[in-house]
Amino acid sequence: MAKCWESRGCDDEMMADCPHNEPGHQCPAKCAFSTCDRTTHKLTTDPALIFEPWIDRTAAMKENCAFCEFFLSHGPHIPSGG
């Protein structure tokens, strides 16, 4: 099962015409289809989560994930090298 940050939130037809549907491009937060409607989605203002350096933010398909407590707590991490 795909993780919530691994999907864009729009259907196949919309993705075919979407300029952001390219590898390495995130859906911008202003896109109506990038809104997360999952029960796990919760915006955070916790600086410890927002500025955590080892979270792999490139794994998120949507910019909205950068401020989601669930993604920041459960998403993939970059190896710290230690």
C-alpha positions in Angstrom: 0.0 0.0 0.0 1.3 3.4 -1.0 2.1 5.9 1.8 0.1 9.2 1.7 3.2 11.2 0.7 3.8 9.0 -2.3 0.6 10.1 -4.2 -0.4 13.4 -5.8 -4.1 13.3 -5.0 -5.4 13.6 -8.6 -6.6 10.9 -11.0 -4.7 9.5 -14.0 -6.5 11.8 -16.5 -5.6 15.0 -14.5 -2.0 13.8 -14.0 -1.6 13.4 -17.8 -2.1 17.2 -18.2 -0.5 18.3 -15.0 2.8 20.3 -15.4 4.0 19.1 -12.0 3.6 15.4 -12.8 7.3 14.9 -13.5 10.0 13.2 -11.5 11.5 15.6 -8.9 8.6 18.0 -9.1 6.2 18.4 -6.1 2.6 19.5 -6.3 2.5 23.1 -5.1 0.6 23.8 -2.0 -1.7 26.2 -3.9 -3.0 23.3 -6.1 -6.5 22.4 -5.2 -5.8 18.7 -5.8 -2.8 18.6 -3.5 -5.0 19.1 -0.4 -4.7 16.1 1.9 -8.0 14.7 3.2 -6.6 11.8 5.2 -7.4 11.6 8.9 -3.7 11.4 9.7 -3.0 14.8 8.2 -2.3 17.4 10.8 -0.5 20.7 10.3 2.3 21.3 12.8 4.0 24.4 14.1 6.5 22.4 16.1 9.9 23.8 15.2 11.6 20.5 16.2 9.7 18.7 13.4 9.7 21.5 10.8 13.5 22.0 11.1 14.5 18.3 11.6 17.5 17.9 9.2 17.2 14.2 8.6 13.7 14.0 7.2 13.8 13.2 3.4 11.5 15.9 2.2 12.2 14.9 -1.5 10.2 11.8 -0.9 7.0 13.8 -0.6 5.0 14.3 -3.8 3.2 17.4 -2.4 4.6 20.6 -0.8 1.9 20.3 1.9 3.7 17.4 3.5 6.5 19.7 4.6 4.2 20.9 7.5 2.3 17.7 8.1 3.0 16.2 11.6 2.3 12.7 10.3 4.8 12.9 7.4 7.4 14.6 9.5 7.1 12.0 12.2 6.7 8.8 10.0 8.2 9.8 6.7 11.5 8.5 5.3 14.7 9.8 6.8 18.1 10.5 5.3 20.9 8.4 6.9 22.7 10.6 9.4 26.0 8.9 8.7 26.5 8.0 12.4 
